[in-house]
């Protein structure tokens, strides 16, 4: 386990999240997150191919993802409100606004995808 992993694990145990003071550390974490996600994506694709035999089989996963993203969007709305109330830099606020808007748009698209699965319920298509 790396030193950062140990520090993050200890912080998580107390419900804390670590903040990084420079873009190098943030970029390293973003790269690590991306590598982990893309590694898992190969397995997800294989499982989904076997599991999602028709349109209705896709629906539970889409609904689960929508719920998680909606929770995250609402969390980020709170972060944005706090940033505004504390007078954080306008660039930070603008980026958070973009993220919140995009997250809400994504929940709408996922809801549409979930609804679309019902149109093909039982058809095998």
Rosetta blueprint (number, residue, H / E / L):
1 X L
2 X L
3 X H
4 X H
5 X H
6 X H
7 X H
8 X H
9 X H
10 X H
11 X H
12 X H
13 X H
14 X L
15 X L
16 X L
17 X L
18 X L
19 X L
20 X L
21 X L
22 X L
23 X H
24 X H
25 X H
26 X H
27 X H
28 X H
29 X H
30 X H
31 X H
32 X H
33 X H
34 X H
35 X H
36 X H
37 X H
38 X H
39 X H
40 X H
41 X H
42 X H
43 X H
44 X H
45 X H
46 X H
47 X H
48 X H
49 X H
50 X H
51 X H
52 X L
53 X L
54 X L
55 X H
56 X H
57 X H
58 X H
59 X H
60 X H
61 X H
62 X H
63 X H
64 X H
65 X H
66 X H
67 X H
68 X H
69 X H
70 X H
71 X H
72 X H
73 X H
74 X H
75 X H
76 X H
77 X H
78 X H
79 X H
80 X H
81 X H
82 X H
83 X H
84 X H
85 X H
86 X L
87 X L
88 X L
89 X L
90 X H
91 X H
92 X H
93 X H
94 X H
95 X H
96 X H
97 X H
98 X H
99 X H
100 X H
101 X H
102 X H
103 X H
104 X H
105 X H
106 X H
107 X H
108 X H
109 X H
110 X H
111 X H
112 X H
113 X H
114 X H
115 X H
116 X H
117 X H
118 X H
119 X H
120 X L
121 X L
122 X L
123 X L
124 X L
125 X L
